[in-house]
C-alpha cells in the first residue's frame, strides 16, 4: 500500500474518531488539534518509534525545544507553542495507550508552569 493511500485511510479514521468523541471534538474546536500533525505523529510512532510513546515524547520535546521560533524575544518557550505539543502527546496516548497520559512528566523545569496549567485543562477537556 502506498504512503498516500495509508494517509488517506488514516485521515478518514481520524475524522470519524474526532466526530464521535466529545473530547477530541472540543480539542479540534479550540484549535488544539491539527490533523496533519496527528497523521505525521501516528506514522512516526509506528514506523520510527516502534510504538514507543515515551521515545516519541522525547523526540517531540527535544525537537520543539531546539527550534528558535518556539521562543519569545526573552528566551522563554511560548505558551502558544506549548499547548499544541502537549495536546499532540495526549492525543497519541488516546490512540495507542490511554495509561500513558498518567505517566507523562514535564520535559524541563522551565515549562513546569505551563505543564501544571495545561495538563489538567487538557485532561478535563
C-alpha positions as CSV (number, residue, x, y, z in Angstrom):
1,X,0.0,0.0,0.0
2,X,1.4,3.4,-0.9
3,X,2.0,6.1,1.7
4,X,-0.7,8.3,0.1
5,X,-3.3,5.6,0.5
6,X,-2.3,4.9,4.1
7,X,-2.5,8.7,4.8
8,X,-6.0,8.9,3.3
9,X,-7.2,5.9,5.3
10,X,-5.7,7.4,8.5
11,X,-7.3,10.8,7.7
12,X,-10.8,9.1,7.3
13,X,-10.4,7.2,10.5
14,X,-9.2,10.2,12.5
15,X,-12.1,12.4,11.2
16,X,-14.5,9.7,12.2
17,X,-12.9,9.4,15.7
18,X,-13.0,13.1,16.2
19,X,-16.7,13.4,15.3
20,X,-17.6,10.5,17.6
21,X,-15.6,11.7,20.7
22,X,-16.6,14.8,22.6
23,X,-13.1,15.5,24.0
24,X,-11.5,15.3,20.5
25,X,-14.2,17.5,19.0
26,X,-13.5,20.0,21.8
27,X,-9.8,19.9,21.1
28,X,-10.4,20.5,17.4
29,X,-12.8,23.4,18.1
30,X,-10.2,25.0,20.4
31,X,-7.5,24.6,17.7
32,X,-5.5,22.3,20.0
33,X,-5.6,19.7,17.2
34,X,-4.0,19.8,13.8
35,X,-4.9,16.7,11.8
36,X,-1.9,16.9,9.6
37,X,0.5,16.8,12.6
38,X,-1.6,14.0,14.1
39,X,-1.1,11.9,10.9
40,X,2.6,12.5,10.9
41,X,2.8,11.7,14.6
42,X,0.9,8.5,14.2
43,X,3.2,7.4,11.4
44,X,6.2,8.4,13.4
45,X,5.1,6.4,16.4
46,X,4.6,3.4,14.3
47,X,7.5,3.5,11.8
48,X,10.2,5.4,13.7
49,X,9.5,4.8,17.4
50,X,8.2,1.3,17.0
51,X,5.1,2.1,19.1
52,X,7.2,3.6,21.9
53,X,5.3,6.6,23.1
54,X,8.0,7.7,25.6
55,X,10.5,7.8,22.7
56,X,8.1,9.8,20.6
57,X,7.5,12.3,23.5
58,X,11.3,12.7,23.9
59,X,11.6,13.3,20.1
60,X,8.8,15.8,20.0
61,X,10.0,17.9,23.0
62,X,13.7,17.9,22.0
63,X,12.7,19.0,18.5
64,X,10.5,21.8,19.9
65,X,13.0,22.9,22.5
66,X,15.7,23.5,19.9
67,X,13.5,25.3,17.4
68,X,14.1,29.1,17.9
69,X,10.7,30.2,16.7
70,X,9.1,28.4,19.7
71,X,10.7,31.0,22.0
72,X,9.9,34.7,22.6
73,X,12.4,37.5,22.5
74,X,13.3,37.0,26.2
75,X,14.2,33.3,25.5
76,X,11.0,31.8,27.1
77,X,9.2,29.0,25.5
78,X,5.9,30.4,24.2
79,X,2.7,29.1,25.7
80,X,1.0,29.1,22.3
81,X,3.7,26.6,21.2
82,X,3.4,24.5,24.3
83,X,-0.3,23.8,24.1
84,X,-0.2,22.0,20.7
85,X,2.8,20.0,21.8
86,X,1.2,18.7,24.9
87,X,-2.1,18.1,23.1
88,X,-0.3,16.1,20.4
89,X,1.2,13.8,23.1
90,X,-2.1,13.4,24.9
91,X,-3.9,12.7,21.7
92,X,-1.4,10.0,20.7
93,X,-2.0,8.5,24.1
94,X,-5.7,8.3,23.4
95,X,-4.9,6.3,20.2
96,X,-2.2,4.0,21.4
97,X,-2.2,3.7,25.2
98,X,-4.6,5.7,27.4
99,X,-2.5,4.9,30.5
100,X,0.4,6.8,29.0
101,X,-1.2,10.1,30.0
102,X,-0.9,9.2,33.6
103,X,2.9,8.6,33.2
104,X,3.6,12.0,31.5
105,X,6.3,14.2,33.1
106,X,7.2,17.7,32.4
107,X,10.2,17.6,30.0
108,X,12.2,20.5,31.5
109,X,11.7,22.6,34.7
110,X,11.3,25.8,32.7
111,X,8.0,24.5,31.4
112,X,6.5,23.5,34.8
113,X,4.1,26.4,35.0
114,X,2.6,25.6,31.6
115,X,2.7,21.9,32.4
116,X,0.6,22.2,35.5
117,X,-1.8,24.6,34.0
118,X,-2.4,22.8,30.7
119,X,-2.1,19.2,31.6
120,X,-5.1,19.4,33.9
121,X,-7.1,21.5,31.4
122,X,-6.5,19.1,28.5
123,X,-7.2,16.1,30.7
124,X,-10.5,17.5,31.8
125,X,-11.4,18.8,28.3
